[in-house]
Amino acid sequence: MSGPVARRPKGVVGDPIRVTTNMYPVALHPDRVIYLYNVEIVPELSANSSRRNYELIDILQNYAHPQAFNPRAAYDGNHILLSTVQYAWGAHHEFPVLTSKKSPPPPIGQKGHFLIKITAGPSFPISSLANYVRFPDSIRPADVVAYLNVFLRMAPMSTHAFRGNNFYVDQGSRVFDDWLMLRRGFFQSVRATATGPMINMDITSTLFWIKRPLMDTVISLLRLSDHRALSRLDDRQLHTLNRLLRGVRVVPLHRPGAAPKVICGFDKRGADTIRLDESGITVEDYMHEKYNRRLSYPKYLCVSLSKRDQNMLPIELLGIDKNQFFDLKKLDNPVWDKQIRTFAMVKPSERLRITNTGPELMQHAQSDYMVRAGIRVNPTPLPLNARSLRPVPVAYANGQSAPRFGAWKNQTFFRAMSVQFWAVLVLDHQAPPPAVKSFIGRLVSAMEHCGIHVLDHTPTLYPKDARQNITQLLDHVKADLMRRFKEPPSLLLIVTPGDAGWYTEVKQLGDITLGIPTQHVLSSKALREDRGSAEYCENVALKINVKMGGVNFVPHPDSIAWIRNGDPLMVIGADTSHPRPQEEFKPTIAAIAFSVDREVSKYNGMVTIQKGRQEIIGNLVTSLKTAITTFKATNRIAPKRILFYRDGVSEGEYAQVVASEIQSIRQAFKELNEAPPKITFIVVGKRHHLRFYPDKRDEDRSGNANPGLVIDHTITSPTHDDFYLLSHQGILGTSRPMHAIPLVDENGLSSDMLQGLTFALTHNYQRATRSVSIPAPIYYADILCSHERARVHFDPSIDFASETASSNGPHPTSQQYLQAFRPVARGLRDKMYWM
């Protein structure tokens, strides 16, 4: 494999513009020395116990042994203390820290009576953390980030709720239904840039539980009109409480100062019924005997705080603890979801204003840790010179269309298909037949306007009876289509009210069983006859044409001349989608999308499964052999060049992923007896917090920069030849640029060439007449491996849904998932069926 991409000359193409970044330069004192100490906590806590580790070190330095730590050291939550002085106790010391209130206390070295062993390590000038700029081998940039972040985090951790690098403040919060609160916060983290360390700051937001009595929260959450209903909850209500509140910390209201406990579950029996053991007293009587506490509501449900009945408390004696995050994945309220997104989507000028309050709120200049270490953060965000690439014209069958603010007018499709005969499934039993027929008429007009030849203007309708389940309807449709037609219809159109379960079953029928393109339309949008109806029908036509094998538009030939004029080239997008942390038994979904045409606008897709949470694509050789064979069958020659865009890779995984997947590309060509191609391998990331704010004269209508903004200097990586590219129009909120990191480039592309090609490939996403935020092939791979689409590939006998698969009975094995996985039907493998 080739080594890292050498530094290219910076790009020069484009109009110069000025932007403000959300990067804050860091200055390091030339004379301050940092002393590193290694920490071992006995007994060792679990790998995800950093919050508890912070608490133990805080007790050590402030309460148990304050005289030994003057001034206090900064702690990373794991194994490192960083001090600005050399402590008098020498090279090694062991400190007992008692947290248990038991009498007698546990022995030293057991839980509740910890032994913290600290050993002196090396010292270094704080200024040496910037030496990587001039001397690349002097220190790893990752260590620069780690050490400076330790000092940066200490002050805000003591005053704000935090998770990772996000710190949440009280200003600007919003209450949801009196039991949840949406809070604004600040992301902050050190970045080792090509010109020195800087702080990247941004705003963030998330939901918190409101600190209040648990009984009040349950009443609000279940929308009970009378608190007396807490004595007669049904199983459905109990399931809701367990789903939302299991794992939430609560404090006992009858024991002020007692440590919080975690909810394990709810029991709808009252404290007057539940006994501490088979022959023991009731919880109600125990509370009276032990705490002289008479319950006001002994018949109301109780809360389990462990797996033992002896740790059951009445709901009236518990309160929600402070600063607790609500799991957004448990949110199933579309109205709230929209409000949360609206809250997070802040206009660029306002986002920058709020971000600029962050240095003071995060105490950059006031933190004792930062001041003593000699770390000074410039409170003014860094301005930069940037370039704005010219819009990429888009070619149609009847000419070209020039983007304006990243969008363009649709014309006759570049390669339009024909609809010979088709069928319409009406799953919304409340949809009036005349309205459905009217929509079909409008859709036919839109398709024909785009160049699609529709031979059948009155497709067969299959309405769903209100008493009929979806399986019965689909069985009837399948049998009737086989009986009436000698060949499958060109298309199945589904009018649906939006039920996700129906989506999966219909897609399984079309994508897996019959090999027929399917297109869902929401009845709430399709049946409206207003100004937006024509645009909606046009958007549906975009999807239908590519699902049937057509191409809607392509980048102008001049913008992809390097691709068109050289040896045959295949563009590949690749991505993986992992199960949630609690569901590692589920597989990771991997997908590639690969181009098969000269215009790199028609793609085929491949989906495979592999071990859960594995980032490297395990079946890549097999998938690529199919891609190469398909490309050769279409073009009569195998690709000689590969442009490989990879999503979902963190910086720590770059070397491992690129080494494995480059080798997989070579192996696929070797096994097919094809000459090895020249490979350009680019990781594209969107999970970052960099934002760019243009001057007023360069803003688009949303306040963002126009599509085409590119930055390849100053704030880029010290080790990779990367660039940032904002390729899409801002609509709501502040646009996030893509971060492109070329890791291998055997094709010898210049900066301008690579940036221009990447920008051009954001203009051929076939279901939108606008440029998108990442190259289309990555977008396609992302759709293919999404969990919504992944469910389509699994036999209904194995449930891939996030909730049920993990809660009922034993988990399916990897082999069972593999056996239940079904590939897309052969008739759709050369079509963009996922669109």
C-alpha positions in Angstrom: 0.0 0.0 0.0 1.1 3.5 -0.7 2.1 5.8 2.2 0.2 8.8 3.4 -0.7 11.4 0.8 2.1 14.0 0.4 1.3 17.6 0.9 0.0 19.1 -2.3 0.2 22.8 -3.2 -3.0 24.4 -1.9 -5.9 25.0 -4.3 -6.2 28.3 -6.1 -9.4 27.9 -8.1 -12.4 29.9 -7.0 -13.3 33.4 -5.9 -11.7 34.6 -2.7 -14.0 35.3 0.2 -13.5 36.0 3.9 -15.1 33.8 6.7 -15.1 33.6 10.5 -14.5 30.2 11.9 -15.5 28.8 15.3 -11.8 28.1 16.1 -10.1 30.0 18.9 -6.2 30.0 18.8 -4.3 28.9 21.9 -1.0 30.4 23.2 1.2 28.3 25.5 3.5 29.9 28.1 7.2 29.4 27.3 8.3 28.7 30.9 5.6 26.6 32.5 6.4 23.0 33.2 3.8 20.2 33.5 4.4 17.1 35.7 2.6 13.9 34.6 1.5 11.3 37.2 0.1 7.9 36.5 -3.0 6.9 38.4 -4.3 3.4 39.4 -7.6 3.0 41.3 -8.1 -0.2 43.4 -10.5 -1.8 42.9 -10.6 -0.8 39.3 -13.9 0.4 38.1 -15.5 -0.5 34.7 -14.2 1.1 31.5 -17.2 3.5 31.3 -16.9 4.7 34.9 -14.9 7.9 34.2 -17.5 10.0 36.0 -17.1 8.0 39.2 -13.3 8.2 38.7 -13.6 12.0 38.6 -15.6 11.9 41.8 -12.9 9.8 43.6 -10.0 12.1 42.5 -12.1 15.1 43.6 -12.5 13.5 47.0 -8.8 12.7 47.1 -7.6 16.2 46.4 -10.2 18.3 48.1 -11.3 16.3 51.2 -9.2 13.1 51.9 -5.7 14.4 51.3 -5.8 18.1 50.4 -2.4 18.8 51.9 -0.8 16.4 49.4 -2.2 18.2 46.4 -1.5 21.9 46.6 -2.3 23.1 44.0 -4.7 20.5 42.7 -3.8 18.5 39.6 -6.0 18.2 36.5 -7.4 14.7 35.8 -8.3 12.9 32.6 -10.9 10.6 34.1 -8.7 7.5 33.5 -5.0 7.1 34.3 -3.4 10.5 34.1 -3.0 13.5 36.5 -1.3 16.7 35.2 0.2 19.0 37.8 1.9 22.4 37.5 4.2 21.5 40.5 6.2 18.5 41.5 4.5 17.1 44.7 6.5 16.7 47.8 5.5 13.1 48.5 7.9 11.8 45.8 7.9 9.3 43.0 5.1 7.0 44.3 2.4 7.2 47.0 -0.7 5.2 47.8 -3.7 7.2 49.2 -6.7 5.5 50.9 -10.1 7.1 50.0 -13.1 6.1 52.1 -16.5 6.7 50.5 -18.6 4.1 52.4 -20.7 5.1 55.4 -20.7 1.6 56.8 -19.4 0.8 60.3 -16.9 -0.7 60.4 -15.7 0.5 57.0 -14.7 -2.0 54.3 -11.0 -3.0 54.1 -8.7 -0.7 52.1 -8.7 -1.8 48.4 -12.3 -2.9 48.3 -15.3 -1.0 47.0 -16.2 1.8 49.3 -12.6 2.1 50.6 -10.5 2.7 47.5 -6.7 2.7 47.3 -5.4 5.3 44.8 -1.9 4.6 43.7 0.0 7.5 42.0 3.4 7.2 40.3 5.4 10.2 39.0 6.0 10.2 35.2 7.9 12.5 32.9 7.7 16.3 32.9 7.6 18.6 29.9 7.3 22.3 29.1 3.7 23.2 28.2 5.0 25.1 25.2 6.4 21.8 23.8 2.8 20.8 23.0 3.0 23.1 20.0 6.3 21.7 18.7 4.6 19.2 16.4 4.1 22.1 13.9 7.9 22.5 13.3 9.0 19.1 14.4 6.4 16.5 13.3 8.0 13.6 15.2 8.4 15.5 18.5 4.9 14.6 19.9 1.8 13.0 18.5 -1.0 15.5 17.7 -3.4 13.1 19.6 -1.3 13.6 22.8 -1.5 17.4 22.3 -5.3 17.2 22.1 -5.5 14.8 25.1 -3.2 16.8 27.5 -4.7 20.3 26.7 -8.3 18.9 26.9 -7.5 17.7 30.5 -6.9 21.3 31.6 -9.7 22.8 29.4 -12.4 20.5 30.9 -11.6 20.9 34.6 -13.4 24.2 35.4 -16.6 23.6 33.4 -16.9 20.1 34.8 -17.3 21.5 38.3 -20.1 23.9 37.5 -22.0 22.4 34.5 -23.8 19.2 33.5 -21.6 17.5 30.9 -21.3 14.5 28.6 -18.1 14.0 26.7 -17.0 17.4 25.4 -20.5 18.9 25.7 -21.2 21.2 28.7 -24.8 22.4 29.3 -25.8 25.7 30.8 -29.2 27.0 32.2 -29.5 30.0 30.0 -32.0 29.7 27.1 -33.6 26.4 28.3 -37.1 25.4 27.3 -39.6 23.1 29.2 -41.4 20.3 27.5 -44.7 19.2 29.1 -43.3 20.0 32.6 -41.2 16.8 32.9 -38.4 17.4 30.3 -36.2 20.4 29.6 -34.3 21.3 26.5 -31.0 22.9 27.4 -28.4 24.7 25.4 -24.8 23.7 25.8 -21.3 24.3 24.4 -19.1 21.8 22.7 -15.4 22.5 23.2 -12.4 20.5 22.3 -8.7 21.1 21.4 -7.7 20.5 17.8 -4.1 20.1 16.7 -4.2 22.1 13.5 -1.5 22.6 10.9 -0.6 26.0 12.5 -0.9 25.1 16.2 -3.4 24.1 18.8 -6.8 25.7 18.8 -10.1 25.4 20.6 -13.1 24.3 18.5 -16.3 25.7 20.1 -19.8 25.2 19.0 -23.3 25.2 20.5 -25.3 22.0 21.2 -28.6 21.1 22.8 -30.2 18.1 24.4 -33.1 17.0 26.7 -32.8 16.7 30.4 -35.2 15.2 33.0 -36.5 18.0 35.2 -35.6 17.6 38.9 -39.0 17.1 40.6 -40.9 14.4 42.6 -41.1 11.2 40.6 -44.8 10.9 41.2 -45.4 14.3 39.5 -43.2 13.2 36.6 -45.2 9.9 36.1 -48.5 11.7 36.2 -47.3 14.1 33.5 -45.7 11.5 31.4 -48.8 9.2 31.4 -51.1 12.2 31.1 -53.2 11.2 34.0 -56.0 13.5 34.9 -56.1 12.3 38.6 -53.2 11.1 40.7 -55.5 8.3 42.1 -55.0 6.5 38.8 -51.5 5.6 40.1 -53.2 2.8 42.0 -54.7 1.1 38.9 -52.2 1.4 36.1 -52.5 -1.1 33.2 -49.7 -3.2 31.6 -49.3 -0.8 28.7 -48.8 2.2 31.1 -46.3 0.1 33.1 -44.4 -0.8 29.9 -44.2 2.9 29.1 -42.7 3.8 32.5 -40.2 1.0 32.3 -39.2 2.0 28.8 -38.6 5.6 29.6 -37.5 5.7 33.2 -35.5 2.5 33.7 -31.9 3.6 34.4 -32.9 7.1 35.6 -31.3 8.2 38.9 -33.7 9.1 41.8 -33.0 10.4 45.3 -35.0 9.2 48.4 -37.0 12.2 49.6 -37.3 10.8 53.2 -33.5 10.6 53.6 -31.9 14.0 52.7 -28.3 13.6 51.6 -28.6 9.9 50.7 -26.9 8.7 47.6 -29.0 8.5 44.4 -30.3 5.1 43.3 -31.1 3.9 39.8 -34.6 2.8 38.8 -34.6 -0.9 37.8 -38.4 -1.1 37.2 -41.9 -0.4 38.4 -44.4 -2.6 40.2 -48.0 -1.7 40.1 -48.7 -3.2 43.5 -48.8 -0.8 46.3 -46.6 -0.5 49.4 -49.5 -1.9 51.5 -49.2 -5.1 49.5 -45.5 -5.7 48.7 -43.7 -7.6 51.5 -39.9 -7.4 52.0 -39.9 -11.2 52.1 -42.5 -14.0 52.0 -43.4 -13.7 55.7 -42.0 -10.2 56.4 -43.7 -6.9 56.9 -45.0 -4.7 54.1 -43.1 -1.8 52.6 -45.6 0.5 54.2 -45.1 -0.9 57.7 -41.3 -0.9 57.2 -41.3 2.8 56.3 -43.2 3.5 59.4 -41.0 1.4 61.7 -37.7 2.4 60.2 -38.3 6.1 59.4 -41.4 6.9 61.4 -42.9 7.8 58.0 -46.7 7.4 57.3 -47.4 7.0 53.6 -50.0 9.3 52.1 -50.6 6.9 49.1 -49.8 3.3 50.2 -51.8 1.9 47.3 -49.8 3.7 44.6 -47.2 1.8 42.6 -43.7 1.1 43.9 -40.3 1.5 42.3 -37.6 -1.2 42.3 -34.1 0.1 43.0 -32.4 -3.3 42.6 -33.3 -6.8 41.5 -34.3 -7.7 45.1 -37.7 -7.0 46.6 -36.0 -5.7 49.7 -35.1 -2.5 47.8 -38.5 -1.4 46.8 -39.7 2.1 47.6 -43.1 3.9 47.2 -43.2 6.3 44.4 -44.1 9.2 46.7 -40.8 8.9 48.5 -38.6 9.4 45.4 -37.5 12.4 43.3 -35.8 12.7 39.9 -32.1 13.6 40.5 -30.6 16.7 38.9 -28.6 16.9 35.6 -29.8 13.8 34.0 -29.9 13.3 30.2 -32.9 12.0 28.5 -32.3 9.3 25.9 -33.4 10.9 22.7 -33.7 7.5 21.0 -36.7 6.9 23.3 -38.5 9.9 22.0 -41.5 8.9 20.0 -43.3 12.2 19.8 -43.1 13.7 16.2 -44.2 17.1 17.4 -41.5 17.3 20.1 -39.0 15.9 17.6 -39.7 18.8 15.3 -39.6 21.4 18.1 -36.2 20.0 19.2 -34.8 20.3 15.7 -36.1 23.8 15.4 -34.5 24.7 18.7 -31.2 23.3 17.5 -31.3 25.0 14.1 -29.9 28.4 14.9 -29.3 31.0 12.1 -25.6 31.5 11.4 -25.3 35.0 12.9 -27.1 34.0 16.1 -25.1 30.8 16.3 -21.8 32.7 16.1 -23.0 35.2 18.7 -23.9 32.5 21.2 -20.7 30.6 20.5 -18.7 33.7 21.2 -20.2 33.7 24.8 -18.7 30.3 25.3 -15.1 31.2 26.3 -16.4 33.2 29.3 -19.0 30.6 30.3 -16.5 27.8 30.0 -14.0 29.9 32.1 -11.1 29.9 29.7 -9.5 32.9 31.3 -10.8 32.3 34.8 -9.9 28.6 35.3 -7.1 28.1 37.9 -6.0 25.0 36.0 -5.6 26.9 32.7 -3.9 29.9 34.3 -1.4 27.9 36.3 -0.6 25.7 33.2 0.0 28.8 31.1 -2.7 28.1 28.6 -4.3 31.2 27.1 -7.2 31.1 24.7 -7.9 34.0 22.3 -11.6 34.9 22.9 -11.9 36.1 19.4 -12.8 33.5 16.7 -10.3 33.0 13.9 -11.0 34.8 10.6 -9.7 33.0 7.4 -9.4 33.5 3.7 -11.4 30.9 1.8 -12.4 30.2 -1.8 -15.8 29.8 -3.4 -15.9 27.3 -6.3 -18.1 28.2 -9.2 -21.5 26.3 -9.4 -21.4 23.0 -11.4 -23.9 23.1 -14.4 -26.1 20.0 -14.6 -26.8 18.3 -18.0 -30.3 17.0 -19.1 -31.5 15.4 -22.3 -32.6 18.8 -23.6 -29.8 21.0 -22.4 -28.2 22.1 -19.1 -29.4 23.9 -16.0 -27.2 26.2 -14.0 -27.5 26.0 -10.2 -28.5 29.1 -8.3 -27.9 29.0 -4.5 -27.2 25.3 -4.9 -30.5 24.4 -6.7 -31.6 24.2 -10.3 -34.7 23.9 -12.4 -35.7 20.4 -13.5 -35.8 19.5 -17.2 -36.2 16.4 -19.4 -34.5 13.6 -17.8 -31.0 12.6 -19.2 -32.2 9.0 -19.6 -35.9 8.6 -19.1 -37.6 5.2 -18.8 -41.0 3.9 -19.8 -43.8 2.7 -17.6 -45.7 0.0 -19.4 -48.2 -1.1 -16.8 -48.2 -0.5 -13.0 -50.3 -1.0 -9.9 -51.3 1.2 -7.0 -51.7 -0.1 -3.5 -53.9 2.2 -1.3 -53.0 1.4 2.3 -54.8 4.4 3.7 -58.4 3.2 3.9 -59.5 6.8 4.6 -58.2 8.0 1.2 -61.1 8.9 -1.1 -60.9 7.0 -4.4 -61.5 10.1 -6.5 -58.6 11.9 -4.7 -56.3 8.9 -5.4 -57.3 8.9 -9.1 -56.8 12.7 -9.3 -53.3 12.3 -7.8 -52.4 9.6 -10.3 -53.4 11.9 -13.1 -51.2 14.7 -11.8 -48.3 12.2 -11.3 -48.6 10.9 -14.8 -48.5 14.5 -16.1 -45.4 15.2 -14.1 -43.6 12.0 -15.3 -44.4 12.7 -18.9 -43.2 16.3 -18.5 -39.9 14.9 -17.3 -39.7 12.6 -20.3 -41.0 9.3 -18.8 -43.2 7.5 -21.3 -46.3 6.3 -19.5 -48.3 3.8 -21.5 -50.8 3.0 -18.8 -52.7 6.1 -17.6 -55.2 4.1 -15.5 -53.2 1.7 -13.3 -54.9 -1.1 -11.4 -55.9 0.0 -7.8 -55.7 -2.3 -4.8 -57.5 -0.5 -1.9 -56.9 -1.8 1.6 -60.1 -2.6 3.5 -60.1 -1.3 7.1 -60.6 -4.9 8.4 -57.8 -6.3 6.2 -54.3 -6.5 7.5 -51.3 -5.7 5.4 -50.1 -9.3 5.0 -53.5 -10.3 3.6 -53.5 -7.4 1.1 -50.0 -8.1 -0.1 -50.8 -11.8 -0.6 -53.8 -10.9 -2.6 -51.8 -8.4 -4.7 -49.1 -10.8 -5.4 -51.5 -13.6 -6.5 -53.5 -11.2 -8.6 -50.5 -9.7 -10.4 -49.2 -13.2 -11.2 -52.6 -14.2 -12.5 -53.4 -11.1 -14.6 -50.0 -10.4 -16.1 -47.4 -12.5 -17.9 -44.6 -10.4 -16.6 -44.3 -8.3 -13.4 -45.5 -4.7 -13.6 -43.1 -1.8 -14.1 -43.9 -0.2 -10.8 -45.8 -0.6 -7.5 -47.0 2.8 -6.2 -48.1 2.7 -2.5 -50.4 5.4 -1.0 -49.7 5.2 2.7 -50.6 7.1 5.9 -47.0 6.6 7.0 -46.9 3.4 9.0 -43.3 2.2 9.3 -44.3 -1.5 9.6 -46.2 -1.4 6.4 -43.2 0.3 4.7 -41.0 -2.7 5.6 -43.5 -5.3 4.5 -44.2 -3.6 1.2 -40.5 -3.1 0.5 -39.9 -6.8 1.2 -42.5 -7.7 -1.3 -41.1 -5.4 -4.0 -37.3 -5.4 -3.3 -36.8 -9.0 -2.1 -39.7 -11.2 -3.3 -40.9 -9.9 -6.7 -38.1 -7.6 -7.8 -40.5 -4.8 -8.7 -39.6 -1.1 -8.0 -41.8 0.3 -5.3 -42.5 4.0 -4.5 -44.3 5.1 -1.4 -46.2 8.4 -1.3 -47.7 9.9 1.8 -51.5 10.4 1.5 -51.2 13.6 3.5 -49.0 15.1 0.8 -50.1 13.2 -2.3 -53.8 13.9 -2.1 -53.5 17.6 -1.5 -54.3 19.8 -4.5 -52.5 23.0 -3.7 -49.5 24.9 -5.0 -47.1 22.3 -3.7 -48.7 19.4 -5.5 -46.9 19.8 -8.7 -43.5 20.0 -7.0 -44.4 16.9 -4.9 -45.3 15.0 -8.1 -42.0 16.1 -9.7 -40.0 14.8 -6.7 -41.8 11.5 -6.9 -41.0 11.3 -10.7 -37.3 11.8 -9.9 -37.4 8.7 -7.6 -39.4 6.6 -10.0 -37.2 7.1 -13.0 -34.0 6.0 -11.2 -35.7 3.1 -9.6 -36.6 1.8 -13.0 -33.0 2.2 -14.3 -33.0 5.8 -15.6 -30.7 8.7 -15.0 -32.3 12.1 -14.2 -29.3 14.4 -14.7 -25.5 14.3 -14.8 -22.7 16.8 -13.9 -21.7 18.9 -16.9 -19.0 17.0 -18.8 -16.4 19.8 -18.2 -16.7 19.4 -14.4 -15.8 15.7 -14.6 -13.5 15.8 -17.6 -10.7 14.0 -15.7 -13.1 11.1 -15.2 -14.5 11.0 -18.7 -11.4 11.5 -20.7 -9.0 9.1 -19.0 -8.9 5.4 -18.4 -12.2 3.8 -17.3 -13.1 4.9 -13.8 -15.5 3.6 -11.1 -16.6 5.8 -8.2 -17.4 3.9 -5.1 -19.2 5.1 -1.9 -18.9 3.0 1.2 -20.4 3.2 4.7 -21.3 1.1 7.7 -24.2 1.3 10.2 -23.7 -0.1 13.7 -26.2 -1.4 16.3 -26.8 0.7 19.5 -24.3 0.1 22.4 -26.8 -2.1 24.2 -27.4 -4.2 21.1 -24.0 -5.5 20.2 -25.6 -8.9 19.4 -27.0 -7.4 16.2 -25.0 -7.2 13.1 -23.3 -4.1 11.5 -24.7 -3.3 8.1 -22.2 -2.5 5.4 -22.9 -1.1 2.0 -21.2 0.1 -1.2 -22.7 2.1 -4.1 -20.6 1.9 -7.3 -20.9 3.8 -10.6 -21.4 1.9 -13.9 -21.6 4.7 -16.4 -19.2 7.3 -17.9 -21.1 10.1 -16.3 -20.7 8.6 -12.8 -24.4 9.1 -12.2 -25.9 5.6 -12.4 -25.1 3.5 -9.4 -25.7 -0.1 -8.3 -25.7 -1.0 -4.6 -24.5 -4.0 -2.5 -25.6 -4.6 1.2 -23.9 -7.1 3.5 -23.9 -7.9 7.2 -21.0 -8.5 9.5 -20.0 -8.7 13.2 -21.7 -5.9 15.3 -19.7 -2.7 15.7 -17.0 -3.7 13.3 -16.0 -0.7 11.1 -13.8 -2.4 8.5 -16.0 -3.8 5.8 -15.5 -7.6 6.1 -17.1 -8.7 2.8 -15.6 -6.0 0.7 -13.8 -8.3 -1.7 -17.0 -10.2 -2.6 -18.9 -6.9 -3.0 -16.2 -5.4 -5.2 -15.9 -8.5 -7.4 -19.6 -8.0 -8.2 -19.0 -4.3 -8.8 -16.1 -4.9 -11.2 -18.0 -7.7 -13.0 -21.0 -5.4 -13.4 -18.9 -2.5 -14.6 -17.2 -4.6 -17.2 -20.5 -6.1 -18.4 -21.8 -2.6 -19.0 -18.6 -0.9 -20.4 -16.8 -4.0 -21.9 -13.8 -3.2 -19.9 -12.9 -3.3 -16.2 -12.2 0.0 -14.4 -8.6 1.1 -14.4 -9.0 3.8 -11.8 -10.9 3.8 -8.6 -12.2 6.9 -6.7 -13.3 5.5 -3.3 -15.2 7.7 -0.9 -15.5 6.2 2.6 -17.9 7.5 5.3 -18.1 6.7 9.0 -14.4 6.4 9.9 -12.9 8.1 13.0 -9.4 9.5 12.9 -8.1 6.7 15.2 -9.3 4.2 12.6 -7.8 5.7 9.5 -4.7 3.6 9.2 -6.5 0.3 10.0 -9.4 0.9 7.7 -7.4 2.2 4.7 -4.9 -0.7 5.0 -7.6 -3.3 5.0 -9.9 -1.9 2.4 -7.2 -0.9 0.0 -6.0 -4.5 0.2 -9.6 -5.7 -0.4 -9.8 -3.6 -3.6 -6.5 -5.1 -4.9 -7.6 -8.6 -3.9 -10.9 -8.3 -5.8 -9.1 -7.3 -9.0 -6.5 -10.0 -8.5 -9.2 -12.7 -8.1 -10.8 -11.6 -11.3 -7.5 -11.6 -13.2 -7.8 -7.9 -13.8 -4.9 -5.4 -13.8 -4.6 -3.5 -10.4 -6.2 -0.1 -10.6 -4.9 3.2 -9.5 -6.7 4.1 -6.3 -7.7 7.4 -4.7 -9.1 6.7 -1.2 -10.9 9.6 0.6 -12.5 9.5 4.0 -15.4 12.0 4.2 -16.6 13.1 7.6 -19.7 15.1 8.8 -19.5 14.4 12.5 -17.5 17.4 13.5 -18.2 20.9 14.9 -16.4 23.2 12.5 -18.6 26.0 11.1 -17.8 28.8 8.7 -19.6 32.2 8.9 -19.2 34.4 5.8 -19.1 38.2 5.7 -22.5 39.8 5.1 -21.9 40.4 1.4 -21.1 36.7 0.8 -24.1 35.2 2.6 -26.9 33.3 0.8 -30.6 33.8 1.7 -30.2 31.7 4.9 -27.1 33.6 6.1 -24.8 30.7 5.2 -22.0 30.7 2.7 -22.9 29.8 -0.9 -22.3 26.2 -2.0 -18.7 25.7 -3.1 -16.9 27.2 0.0 -13.5 25.4 0.4 -10.8 25.8 3.0 -7.5 23.8 2.8 -5.1 25.6 5.1 -4.5 26.9 8.6 -7.2 24.9 10.5 -6.5 21.6 8.6 -4.7 18.5 9.9 -1.0 18.6 10.6 -0.6 15.0 9.3 -3.1 14.7 6.5 -3.7 16.7 3.3 -7.4 17.4 4.1 -9.9 20.1 3.2 -13.3 21.4 4.2 -16.0 21.8 1.6 -19.5 23.3 2.0 -21.3 21.9 -1.0 -25.0 22.5 -0.2 -27.4 25.3 0.3 -28.4 26.2 3.8 -32.1 26.1 4.4 -32.6 26.0 8.2 -29.9 26.6 10.7 -26.1 26.7 10.1 -24.7 24.5 7.4 -22.0 22.0 8.3 -19.2 21.5 5.7 -17.9 18.0 4.8 -14.4 17.2 5.9 -12.5 15.3 3.2 -9.3 13.4 4.0 -7.4 11.8 1.1 -5.5 8.9 2.6 -4.2 7.3 -0.6 -3.8 9.0 -4.0 -2.2 6.9 -6.7 -3.9 9.0 -9.4 -1.8 12.1 -8.5 -4.7 14.5 -8.3 -4.0 18.2 -7.6 -5.8 20.0 -4.8 -8.0 21.9 -7.3 -8.8 18.7 -9.2 -9.8 16.7 -6.1 -11.8 19.5 -4.6 -13.6 20.2 -7.9 -14.4 16.5 -8.5 -15.7 16.1 -5.0 -17.9 19.2 -5.5 -19.2 17.9 -8.8 -20.2 14.6 -7.3 -22.5 16.4 -4.9 -24.5 17.5 -8.0 -25.6 14.1 -9.1 -27.8 12.9 -6.2 -30.6 11.7 -8.3 -33.6 12.5 -6.1 -33.0 16.2 -5.5 -32.5 19.1 -7.9 -29.9 20.6 -5.6 -26.4 19.8 -4.5 -26.1 17.8 -1.4 -23.8 17.9 1.6 -21.6 14.9 0.7 -20.7 13.1 -2.6 -23.7 11.2 -3.9 -22.1 7.8 -3.8 -21.6 8.1 0.0 -25.2 9.3 0.3 -26.3 6.2 -1.5 -24.2 3.9 0.7 -25.6 5.7 3.8 -29.2 5.0 2.7 -28.4 1.4 1.8 -27.0 0.6 5.2 -29.5 2.6 7.3 -31.4 0.5 9.8 -34.7 1.5 8.3 -33.7 -0.1 5.0 -31.8 -3.0 6.7 -35.0 -4.3 8.1 -36.2 -5.0 4.5 -33.4 -7.6 4.1 -34.3 -9.7 7.1 -36.8 -12.5 7.1 -39.8 -11.4 9.2 -39.1 -14.4 11.5 -36.2 -12.5 13.0 -37.0 -9.1 14.3 -34.4 -6.4 13.5 -36.4 -3.6 15.2 -34.4 -1.8 17.9 -36.8 -2.4 20.8 -38.3 -5.8 20.5 -35.2 -7.7 19.3 -33.4 -6.8 22.5 -36.1 -7.3 25.0 -38.0 -10.6 24.3 -36.3 -13.8 25.1 -32.8 -14.8 24.0 -31.0 -12.7 21.4 -30.7 -14.1 17.9 -27.2 -15.3 17.2 -24.9 -14.0 14.4 -25.5 -17.2 12.4 -29.3 -16.7 12.7 -29.0 -13.1 11.5 -26.8 -14.3 8.6 -29.3 -17.0 7.7 -32.2 -14.6 7.9 -30.5 -12.0 5.6 -32.0 -11.9 2.1 -30.3 -10.0 -0.8 -32.3 -7.8 -3.1 -34.1 -9.6 -6.0 -32.1 -10.1 -9.2 -34.4 -7.9 -11.2 -33.4 -4.8 -9.2 -29.7 -5.3 -8.8 -28.9 -3.0 -11.8 -31.3 -0.3 -10.6 -31.2 2.3 -7.9 -34.0 0.6 -6.0 -33.1 2.3 -2.7 -34.0 5.8 -3.8 
